[in-house]
Amino acid sequence: MNWNLFHKPAALFACLVLPGWASGEMQSLTETELSEVDGAGIGLVLEDFKFAHGTDVENGRIFKIGGIKSSAGEDVEIVVNQLYIAGADSNYGETLNPVNLGRLVNPFSIDVIDGNDIGVPDKAVLQFAAPTMVDPAEGYDCMNASATAGSGPCASRPVEAGLPQGERPDIGMQMNVNVGGDDSANINIHAQSAVIDGSYLRLWGDNERRQMVGQFKLNFYTPELSINACDQQTAECGSRIVMRHFALELALGNTLQPMYLDVDGTGNFLIEVATIRQPAPGAIGEDGLRESSDPAAWDFYEDYYTNPEYRSSLTVGNLSVGDRDFGSGRIEGVLIQHLKIQTKDLAP
């Protein structure tokens, strides 16, 4: 596996690769100072990458997830047999070949960006981002594992001539689920030739609420997402649920309605997308038209309700269970008006 890191400006590069040249202690920067940081950030490219991890009982290695309870109060224990990220055509994790993740002209990136450029005034925003989308005339179809150049907006290339690894990994997990002492269930989840181009996580601080604030955009495309269950004792598997041409475009938080992240007094996590603010009395005319409304208020809600970047969608080109075909399904234009997720401690 080869790691490629690059960034600007050159002074920062020198400090990172030649630490002996730097002297003095590190000092924190104010948000005003951070907002003035200019550079390309850090790019991350993984070449010939292959990851596999799981349980190896013979050598005393167990990958276990615990601390979970069922709705009936029974202990739930998950033993992960295999978790993998590898090249396409892995045959559900049986054959693990290397894959490239990102490339130098469009890498995964870590950057501090100017909030004024993305609708977050006077804030320095930390961004973790996957390769960006490109002009469809230059990119590749996001779903097609054999797409050619000029067929779509995704930058990550599938396996093709001259690029045997491709840039779209197979991802999967095989795990045993033990509920209340019954360890017969074996759950398998696999995604083939997956693409997450255009995804990002942005984080900054809110002075008034004294909380971390964020925006999360997840684009997940795969020509096949499959789930099945097998009997751990007999190794016999039930019908495989297959979702072909699966596309998830999830947006949590936006410039008008950010996502707040917090930890409460009991140590539980809290994620909240607050309700959009109500218009002031008389700000919106009775007929709902801009001419009879306060222009700034009308534009605010027009942007909120019409901007496609604030909406989520889910598309399944075809759903099948075993030999039964249920056709396609689509959920489009979901706008999160209010969301609150809070973890709870179920321990007695």
N, C-alpha and C positions, 0 to 999 in steps of 0.2 A: 504494500500500500504506500503510495506517495502522497505527501501532504504539500499543498501549494498555498502559501500565505502571501498576500501582497496588500500594500496600503500606501496612503499618502497622508501628510507630507513627508518629505525625505528625512526631516529631523526626527520624526517619530520612528521611522524605520531604523535609523541609526541607533536610537536608544534601545530598541527592542532586540536587534540582532547583535549589537555591540555594547552590552550593558557596562563594560569596563570603562566606556567613554563618558558615562553619565555620573554626576556626583550630586550630593545633597539628598534630602528626603523628599518624598512625594507630598504634595499639598493639594487639598481639595479645592475645587473650583465652584464658584457660585453658578446658579442657573443662567444668569446673564452672561457670564464668561463662557459657559458651555454652549450657549446658543450661538456664540460667535465662532465656534470651532468649524473649520472648513477643511474638508479632505474627503477622500473616497472611502474611508473606513477600512475595515479588514475584510478581505475576500478569502473564502475557504473553498478549496477544490480537493476532492478525494479521488485519486486515480487508482485503478485496480483494487477497489475496496471490496472487502467481504467480511461480514460480521455474523458470527454464530455463537450462541450462548444457550445453556440449558442445564439439565440435570444429568449428572454422571454418578450414579449410585456406587458403582464399583470403585471409583476413585474418591468417594466421600464428598462429592460436590452436589449440593442440592439447591436449586433455584426455586425458592418458595415465597409465596405471598400470603400473609396471614392477617389476623386482626379484623376479619370481616365476619358479619353475622347475617344469616338469612332472615326473611320476614317472620319466620317462626322462632327466631332467637337461637338457632343452631349455629355452631361454629362452622365457618367456611374457610377452607384451606385450598390454595391453588398452587400446584407444583408445575412449573414450566419445564416441559421436556425439551422444547427448542424454541428459540427466538432468533430469527435470521433476517438479514438484509443482504441480498446477493443479486447476481445478474439475472436477466430474463431467462425464461425456459428452465426454471429450477425444478420443475415437476413437483410442485408443492413442497419444496424444501429438500427433496431427495438428492438433487445435484446442485451444489453450490459453486457457482463461478463468479469471478470478479465483475464489478460494475464501476463506472465512473459516476461521481456525484458532482454536478456542476462542471463548468469549464471556465477557462481564464477570461473569456469575453463576457461571461454571465455567471458569476459564482454565487454560492451562498455567501451572505455578508452579515457583518456586525458593524453597526455604524451609529454615530450620534448625529442626528439630523436637526435642522432648524424647524421648530414647531410652526413657525409662521408660514412655512411652505406647505404644510398639510392641515391647516386650520386649527392649530393648537397655539394660540398667541403667546409669545414671549416665553416659550418653554424649550428646553433642550430635551429631545426625545431619543431614547435608546431604542434602536430597531434591530431585530433579528429577522432576516429575510431569506427566502428561497430565491432561486433564479427568477428574474422578472419575466413577464409576458412580453412578446415582441410583435412586430407587425406580421399579420397572417401571411403576407407575401414572402416573408423570410423564415417563418417558424414552421412548426409541425403540428399536425392534428393531435390533440391531447389524448384521445382515446385509442387511436389506431396504433397497434404495436409494430406496424410495418409502414408507418407514414413516411411520406417523402417531403422534401423541402418545399415550402410554399403552400402547404396544405392546412395550416392552422396557427394559432397564437402561442403555442408552448415552445419554449426554447430548448428544453431537454430532448435530446435526440434518441430515437429508438435504435435498436440494433440494425445496422445497415452495412453496406460494403465499405470497408476501410475503417469501421468502428465496431469491432466485434463485441466489445463489452456493452455498448450503449450507455445511456445516462438515465435509464428508467429501471429501478430495481424491483425485483420480487421481494415482498415483505410478508412474513408469516409468523404465526405463533401456534404451537401445539401444547396443550396443557391439560392436566388432570384436575378435576374439581371434586373435592371431598366436602360433602355437606352432612354434618352430624354423624361422621364415621363411615358414610357410604362413599367409597372412592371409585365407583364403577364408571363414572362419566369421564369421557375424554373429548375435549372441545378443540376443534382445529379451525383457524381463521387464516386465509391466504388472500393476498392481493397480487395480481400479476402486472408487471410492467407499469408500476405506479408512478404518477407525476404529481408534484405539489407546487408547480410553478405559480408565482403570483401570491404565495402565502407569506404572511409576516406577523410578527408580534411587536407592538410598540408600547413602551412603558415610560411614564413620567410621573411627577409628584404633584399633588393638589394641595396648595397652601391652606385653603379654607377648611377642607375636611381632614387634612393631614393623613391622606391615604395615597396608596399607589393607584395610578390610573392607567388604563391600557386600551388598546384596540387589538383585536385578534381576527385575522382573516385566514381561513383555511380553505384552500382549493385542493381537492383530492380527486384525481381521475385515474381510473383503471379499467381496462377492457374486461376484467373478470375479478369479482370479489366473491369468495366462496366460504361457506361455513358448514361444518358437519360434525357429528358426534359419533364416537366409536366406543364400544365396550372394552374396557381396559383388560379384562380377563380373556375374552375370546378374540379380541382384535377385529370383531365384526363391526362394520360401520353402517350407520343409517343413511337415509337419503341425503344427498348433498344439496344445500341451498346455494344456488348460483345466481348472482346478479351481474349481468353482462352490461358493458358500457355504463358503468357506475360513475356518477359525477356528483360530488358534494361541494357546494360553494357556501361556506358558513361565514357570516359576519357578526362578530360580537363587539359592540361598541363602535362609535363613530365620532366625528368631530362635534356633532351636535348632542350626542347622547353617549358619553364615554362609559367604559366598564370600570367599576371600582373594585379593587382587590384589598382584602383586609383579613386580619386574624382577630377573633373575638377574645374575650377574657378567659375562655375555657380552652383556648388553643385550637379551635376549629376554624376552618377557612370560610371566607364569605366572598362571594362573587355577585355583584349587583350591577345591572344595567338599569339606571334610574328612569322613571317616567319622564317623557319629554315635557318641558315646562308649558304651562297653560298660557294662552295669549291674554294680555291685559284687556279689561273690559273695553269694548269698542274698537280694539285694534284690528279686528277682522269684520268687514261689513256684513250686514245681514244677507246680502246676495252672494257673499263669498268671493266677490271679484276684487281684483287688485285696485281698481279705480276707486272703490268705496272703502278701502282698507288702508291702514298704515303700511306704506310700501316695504319698509324694512321687516316688519312682522310678517307680511304676506310672503315675502321672498324667503324668509326663514322656514316657514312651514311648507312652502312649495318645494324647497330643496329637500326637506326632510322626507316628504312623501313621494318624491319622484326620482331621487338619486338612486340609481341601481347599485351603487357601491354599498349602500346601507342595507341591502336586502339579501336574503339567503335562498338557496334553492337546492333541490335534491332530484336527480334524474336517474332512473333505472331503465336501460334500453330493453331489457328482458329479464323477467324473474322466473326461475324454474326450481322445482323441488323434486328431485329424482327425475322421473320421466314425465312429470306434469308441468305444463307450460302455462304461466299466468300472464304473459304479455308484459307490456311496458307500464311504467308509472312515473308521474311527475308532480313535484310540488314546487311552485315557482313564486317568487316575489314575497317571501315571508319577511315581514318587518317586525322586529322585536319591540313591542311597546314597553314592556317591563319584564325584567328577569331577575330572580333572586335565588341563588343556590348557596346553601349553607350545610356544611358537613356536621354530623352529630356523633357524639360518643355513645355507642351502644353497649359499652361494657357495664356489667351489673354493679 
